[in-house]
Amino acid sequence: MHFLKQALRCGATIKPGLAVDRLIAEDGRVTGVVTADGAPVLARKGVVLATGGYEANPDLVKTFEGLPDWLSMFPSSLTGDGLKMASEIG
C-alpha cells in the first residue's frame, strides 16, 4: 500500500487489469508497453511490472525450482508474464 501511495503522490498512472503483450525498449531502457490489443502505452520514467509470480506455469517452475511434477495450488493467472517479458529484453 505504501508503494502505491508514493507512486500516486509522484504522479504515476496506475492501470490495473491492463493486459500487456510486450515491453517497448529503446537504447537499453524500457520506455513503455504494447497492450494485448496492440496499442502502445509510453512511459516517461519507467514501467512497473506488477504481474505476480510464475507458480501456475509448469515450465517456469521446472526451470527455476527444479520441481518436475509440480502441482500448483496457486491461481491460474500466475503464469510468469512479467518475468517472460523482462527476459525477452534482457
ABEGO torsion letter per residue (X at the ends): XAAAAAAAAAGBBBBBGBBBABBBBBGGBBAEBBBAAGBBBBBAAEBBBBAEBAAABAAAAAAAAGBAABBBABBAABAGAAAAAAAAAX
